[in-house]
Amino acid sequence: SAFGNILSCKVVCDDNGSKGYAYVHFDSLAAANRAIWHMNGVRLNNRQVYVGRFKFPEERAAEVRTRDRATFTNVFVKNIGDDIDDEKLKELFCEYGPTESVKVIRDASGKSKGFGFVRYETHEAAQKAVLDLHGKSIDGKVLYVGRAQKKIERLAELRRRFERLRLKEKSRPPGVPIYIKNLDETINDEKLKEEFSSFGSISRAKVMMEVGQGKGFGVVCFSSFEEATKAVDEMNGRVVGSKPLHVTLGQARRRC
């Protein structure tokens, strides 16, 4: 190649032949940039080709979301009162700019579902409505006002949130916590772990500190519920240092 060494080249095809796009993998960023600079917009076989950096699906989706946020005109309104019809909703939103359509969504019986859509003629009007009305209380109900999203976009956002929560949960040290109060001032993390290590596998032992001095309480995380309960049973009331410990089992929903 005139631009650099090519590691791989693939024209994407289906049963009918070429799908009209391809991938070229260069061995360096400089070579790829040269190819983009010289070939983007060039006509090949009477067609003007687009040549650009490869983007992963997640990156392309993020660009679409960014673009949509900067151009949206359709606004989603949630938590509206049962007495709000199309006309009342329009009255509330029309002060921000001309609207193309206003619709309160209803069920088969005609009862409001508590949400609706307002489509403006301009993005500026839609953005102003979102900024001004989101979180505003109307007849005792706090409105949610935001950019309207397509179903596929909402589902994708839910998947991203779930994945972030899953990774956050995965990154947290596993374990069942017990809480220890009335710790002697001489007890540090290492000493705390030592005192409880005979009851099982400990993933974390922490004495809460303030200005370099223990606050008198801490937490120990065991690998199983059985280990934690055994530690509570045997250590609660035991004197360590100069003080009797107060040891309780942590809430199951609060993992270490």
LINPE-V978952 format. One line per field, one symbol per residue. burial: I if it has 9 or more other ideal C-beta (glycine too) atoms within 8 Angstrom, else O. Layout:
BEGIN
burial->???
END
This chain:
BEGIN
burial->OOIIOIOOOOOIOOOOOOOOOOIIOIOOOOIIOIIIOOIIOIOOOOOOIOIOOOOOOOOIIOIOIOOIOOOIIIIIIIOIIOOIOIOIIIOIIIOIIOIOOIOIOOOOOOOIOOIIIIIIOIIOIIIIIIOOIIOIOIOOIOIIIOIOOOOOIIOIIOOOOOOOOOOOOOOOOOIIIIIIIIIOOOIOIOIIIOIIOOIIOIIIIIIIOOOOOIOOIIIIIIIIOOIIIIIIOOIIOOOIIOIOIIIIIIOOOOII
END
